[in-house]
Amino acid sequence: MNKKMQLEIDKEIEKMCPSSETVCIMMSRHEFKQTIRKCITNGVLIGYSNAVKFTCEKLKSEYKDLENENLILREKVKDLEMEICYKT
């Protein structure tokens, strides 16, 4: 896990923690389950959004590489066409 993701998760934890003035919180089993469910859901969403961003960046990089390769191949085709024209 990268630091940015960890910071986002820590921020979510701070949102759900009681304030420092609160001494004790009593929760029913249902409230506790809801809190845990919300924590896990937020963690999953943070992980998913980071995975999507990483995938987008990777695909953009691959796309640029393919564009460069395409340009190189076009130049080679032009050179070969010119060579064929000179030989005929």
KATAGI-V521475 format. One record per residue. RES is the residue in one small letter. NEAR is the number of other C-alpha atoms within 10 Angstrom. Layout:
res;near
RES;NEAR
RES;NEAR
This chain:
res;near
m;6
n;7
k;8
k;11
m;15
q;14
l;11
e;15
i;19
d;13
k;11
e;16
i;14
e;11
k;10
m;13
c;9
p;12
s;9
s;6
e;6
t;8
v;7
c;7
i;7
m;7
m;10
s;9
r;9
h;9
e;11
f;12
k;12
q;12
t;14
i;13
r;12
k;14
c;16
i;13
t;12
n;16
g;18
v;13
l;12
i;17
g;17
y;12
s;12
n;15
a;12
v;11
k;12
f;12
t;12
c;12
e;12
k;12
l;12
k;12
s;12
e;12
y;12
k;12
d;12
l;12
e;12
n;12
e;12
n;12
l;12
i;12
l;12
r;12
e;12
k;12
v;12
k;12
d;12
l;12
e;12
m;11
e;11
i;10
c;9
y;8
k;7
t;5
